[in-house]
Amino acid sequence: MTINHHLVRSLIRQSCPVKATTSKSILCPFSSQISTNRSKPYESIPGPKPLPLIGNTWRYLPLIGEYDLENTPENLQDYLDKYGSLVRESLFGSFSILHVFDPVDMGSVFRSEGKYPNRRTHRALLKYRHDRPEIYSSGGMFPENGAAWYHLRKLIQTIMLNQSRINQFIPTISSTSDQMVSNICQLRNSNGTIDDLMPQLYKWALETNGSVFVGQRFGCLDLNGSNEGEDLIHAIHETHEAVLKTELAATNLWQYFPTSDYKRLVNSQDIMGAIVSKYVDNLRKCSSKYSSDGSQSVGSQLLEQPEASARDVFTIIMDLFLASFDTTAFVVGFTLYHLACHQQCQDQIRNELNKLLPNKNDPINEETLRQMKYLKACVKESLRINPFSIGTGRVANKDLTIRDYNVPEGTMIIIQNQVACVQESNFPQPKQFIPERWLDEKKKSSPFTILPFGYGARMCIGRRLSELEIYLLVAKMIRNYRIEYDHYEPFRAKTRFINVPVGPLKLRFIDLPN
Ligand code: HEM
C-alpha cells in the first residue's frame, strides 16, 4: 500500500468518527452503515470537555496541563470521581478513548470480543517487522489482529497454556532461582542491604525465561556478568521506550519517515534480533531435543510443529523475550516489597513453607506448589495493588451497547482494572495489603475486576510460566531470608504505557537458620 493510500485512509478515519452512533439515522459519506437502534449517542458519554483539534491532549502538557502522564492511575481516579464509571476522553482529531471502570461493563466488553479480539498497540513494531518479511512471518502477537495474530497464537498456546508442559520447567526455574538466592549473600553489604534489587531481578528473569525458551543459559547470573545478557536487557528496555514514544506521538510521522524514536526502535530491535537469532540457530543445530535437566525448551517444541515456519518460530521467540522479563521481575519486586513492609504476612508464608520444605534446600515440586496457598494470595494481593499493566486495551470489533450508550465499532476501549481494584465498592480497605481477602471463598469479587494478565482469547500467553517463576523465587527467598524494608521512601511505580518501578528497591536480607 502506498503512502497516499495510508494518508487517505487515516483522513477518512479522522473525518468520519461517527459511524452510526445516534438514535437518529446517520450516514457517513465514507461508510455504508446506518444506525437504527435506540441507544444514546456515543458522543453523549460524559467526559472532560475537549478543545478543537487537540481535544484533551493539552491536559497532559507540562505547565498548563493538570495531569501527569506518568501518573495515569491518579488521572483516571479524577475522571472516575468527576464523570462516573464510563468516561469518553476525546484526544486529537476525532480519536477518543472509552474508559470503563465498572466490573459489569467490563464483562460486557469482554463477552462481546469473539474469536479475534482486537488490540491497538506496538504499531511501530508492526512496521519494523512488515518491512523485513525475510526474517519475520508477520508483525507478531502484540500488534497483529485477526488471522495473522491467530496463526501465531494457535502455535504457541498449545505449549504455553498447557500446565503440564509448563511444569516440566520446574527444575530449570529452580536452578536459576537457587542461583539468585545464593547471589544475595555476595551482593548485600555488611549490614545485609542490597541498594537496588531490581537489576538483579531483571537478570534472573532473563536467565530463567531464556533457559525456558531456548534451553540455553546466558550467564546473566554469573557474578562477573554477561555482556550479551546486559545487551539484551538494554535492547528490550529501549524497544519498550521507543514503542511508547511512537505510540504516544501526536502524529504518525514515523510511518513515513524515520524519526529519532523510530530509529531507536530499529536499533534496539536489530541488536535484540541478532542475539536471539544466534540462540534459535543453536537450537536448530542441536542434536538433542532435551536440556540436561530433562526439559524440552519452548523453541524446540515449536520447531517440531509442522505448521510453524522458521520465520514463525523466530517471530514468536522474539515476542516471548520482549514480554517476559520486565513483567515477571516487576511482580517479584513488588511482592517482596509488600512482604518486607508486612512482616506478619512474611511470617505466615514462612510458616507455610517450613511445613512444606522442612529443610531450606528441599526441592519444590508440583505438590508443594499446589499447597502454597498463602504465598499465592500474597502475590495476588500485590498484583491487585501494583499490577504491571494499568488495564486491558481493546478495539471494539463490532458496535456495542454499554449502559445504553452506543459504542461504535473501532472505538478504543480501556478496561481500567488498576483503578477498579482500589475502589472501596470492589474491595473493602482497598489501599491495605490484605492477602486474606483471597482466601475466603465466600467473599468473591467480580471476575473482571482483577485481571493482571488480561482476559479471554488474548489473555497473556506467559501467565502460567510467569506465575510458576514468581512462586518459586518468592518461596525460595522467604524460606532463606527475613527481608526488611524500613525508613526508605515507598517503592512505587510510574506509568510508561505499562507500569515501571521508580527508584531503587532497597531491601535488607537477614539469614535464617534452617
Ligand atoms: C507477571 C508477569 C506478566 C504480566 C503481569 C503480563 C501481563 C500481560 C497482559 C496484561 C497482557 C495483555 C492481555 C490482554 O490483552 O488480554 C499480556 C499479553 C501478552 N503477554 Fe504477558 N504478562 C506477564 C508475563 C509474560 C511472560 C513471561 C510472557 C512470555 C512467556 C508473556 C507474553 C505475552 C504475550 C506474547 C502477550 C500477547 C498475547 C496476545 O496478544 O495474544 N507475558 N501480558
Boltz pocket constraint, residues with backbone or C-beta under 6 A from the ligand:
constraints:
  - pocket:
      binder: B
      contacts: [[A, 119], [A, 141], [A, 142], [A, 153], [A, 319], [A, 320], [A, 321], [A, 323], [A, 324], [A, 325], [A, 327], [A, 328], [A, 331], [A, 388], [A, 389], [A, 391], [A, 392], [A, 393], [A, 451], [A, 452], [A, 453], [A, 454], [A, 455], [A, 456], [A, 457], [A, 458], [A, 459], [A, 460], [A, 461], [A, 462], [A, 463], [A, 465], [A, 466], [A, 467]]
      max_distance: 6.0
